[in-house]
Amino acid sequence: MRFIDLAILWYSVKNMNCYFASLLFILQLLCGCRADEAASPKSLKTPATEPAPITTRAPGCTGCHIEVKLDAAHALPCTSCHGGLDNEGQIDTAHVGLIAKPGHPAHMGAACGTCHPRQITDASHSLHFTLSKEINAVRAHFGAQNRLAAPTDIPVAASLTTPLALADDMLRRRCLRCHVYSPGDDYAAVTHGTGCSACHLAFQGGKLQSHAFVAPIDQQCLSCHYGNYVGNDYYGRYEHDFHWEYRTPYTTGKTPSRPYGVETHDLAADIHQQRGLICIDCHQDSGHNQSPALTCASCHDWQPGRPALLLRNLQVRNNALILTSRQSGKEYTIPRMQHPAHRQYRQKIACQVCHGQWSFNDAPTHLLLSKTDKYEPWERLTVQASSEIESLLEHNLSGDKDERPPTMRDGLTGESHQGIWYQGFGQRRWEDMIVRKDTDGVIKVFRPLLDLRLSMVEADGQVPFDSIKGTGAGLRPYTPHTTGHAGLFYLERFKHLLPPEGKPIP
């Protein structure tokens, strides 16, 4: 209705001296204004939508798993890797013979090895699969005389009556949680695939993101190489202590997100990481076999006239060594050693003695196998860098739920056994790097990797083992991935280990 129409109407009604009635009349007209025109969509109630008809899914794998997208190189029938039966409409029939994790070490030979036999053979003998250095170092520290070829060779004792048997149980149930036999802990950034999939499939937020097989990036590397170990130091991360009063941010409400299980201090990252390099720019075949072994000098002591054959992403251009990042494609000119200290000390002093900015110095590491149901002492230590232990403690300390038994899974088989492996530290430090002379005469960075104390308490409270130490001091040579500039006072780090002035280094 136009304004002029309202004015005329008001005037005529006013002469009737019926103000109240006229007002009601005008309001009725306004509410019905433009009734001849289509009503605004906002004024209409959306009619209830009819439910979409249920469509019958197409038979076969892709009829149910419509979200699975394969990369071009692996556009194969699902049954080629996973087994089962395709073109079936019933799940029970389709899943006959199904292999849920074909990349697992138990299945990768038949699944992946059909097309990649050399890679499977190499991988099965690589350190990522055998973990031979770590496993045999720990076992020798507690008295083992033999070397094991694979994690699955670690003995399972019916009863733990010796320090070595206790150490073996610790390896299987506390240590081996992030290797290729296991999908990792239940934290957002560390859950991963098994076997080949551990490196070549992308997980995010604890879930598989894609079936596209790709070269690993740092996200996959850090799903295992986190905590206070190599990998975390490359990114400048140092775990907080487990006790809730020594972690930040300090909260009294909802527990903050801990994608790697424990909050971290932010320290100086490795200069290579700051420049944009990722792990596989240098460690290109570490998941398989790597030969020849790389050192810092392999790139930084390169001289014109030599070939650049060590890494696939290296090339020589204009008398310079150029590295191309495998993730970003960015090119880097590798600087060469120029300081005279390199010529003077390079044969007897490891690079990180001068160039490492910091290192992990957690010591001693206490590990207690408890078979009791006494959980109250751990109320302030529920964060244990193990989602399984954390879940158990939080559940049993809640007070209003039926308690779960004190059991913990074997990281290799998944079978649960009595007892929980709690962990703690005498101190967590990074200030001064430990510098020592190794058995080969080279001065290196060390860390107390084997400064372990193993204890055990039975269900009845008996303590058969109390702070058992292994042989030796527990210091092991370590290469901190915290490279930076050496600075003016590099000599202060190792001069006390040099022979008296005037005498040559032996």
Secondary structure, 3 states (H helix, E strand, C coil): CCHHHHHHHHHHHHCCCCHHHHHHHHHHHHHCCCCCCCCCHHHCCCCCCCCCCCCCCCCCHHHHCCCCCCCHHHCCCHHHHHCCCCCCCCHHHHCCCCCCCCCCCCCHHHHCCCCCHHHHHHHHCCHHHHCHHHHHHHHHHCCCCCCCCCHHHCCCCCCCCCHHHHHHHHHHHHHCCCCCCCCCCCCCCCCCCCCHHHHHCCEECCEECCCCCCCCCHHHHHCCCCCCCCCCHHHCEEECCCCHHHCCCCCCCCCCCCCCCCCEEECCCCHHHHHCCCHHHHCCCCCCCCCCCCCHHHHHCCCCCCCCCCCCCEEEECCEEEEECCCCCCEEECCCCCCHHHHHHCCCECHHHHHECCCCEECCEEEEEECCCCCHHHHHHCCCCCHHHHHHHHHHCCCCCCCCCCEEECCCCCCEEECEEEEEECCEECCCCEEEECCCCCEEEEECCCCEEEEEECCCCCCCEEEECCCCCCCEECCCCCECCCCCCHHHHCHHHCCCCCCCCC
